Amino acid sequence: MSECVIEFVDKLPPGYRTVIVLSELEGMSNKDISEILGISLNNVKIRLHRARAKLKTELNEGCDFYHNDQNTLACDRKQVQILPKPPK
């Protein structure tokens, strides 16, 4: 599961990816992130909100979530269907 989520985090735009990694993976406070990145606390909050929303959308489009036999949240990648081009 975490490998799948990390893959989607890696695809986020750099500004979003940085705040998500610092907040969710490194466990830093918003205040610490603002100091490290040299941006305002409000800007950190806005970026985190937008990054989480984008990540949620991408995960919902790319993964099917379920609880496995151990009642742990798991996911399977959705298959991408490539449709043929319509005739001209």
Summary of the structure (lengths in Angstrom):
residues: 88
radius of gyration: 16.8
end to end distance: 42.6
largest distance: 56.6
contacts: 197
relative contact order: 0.15
helix: 58%
strand: 11%
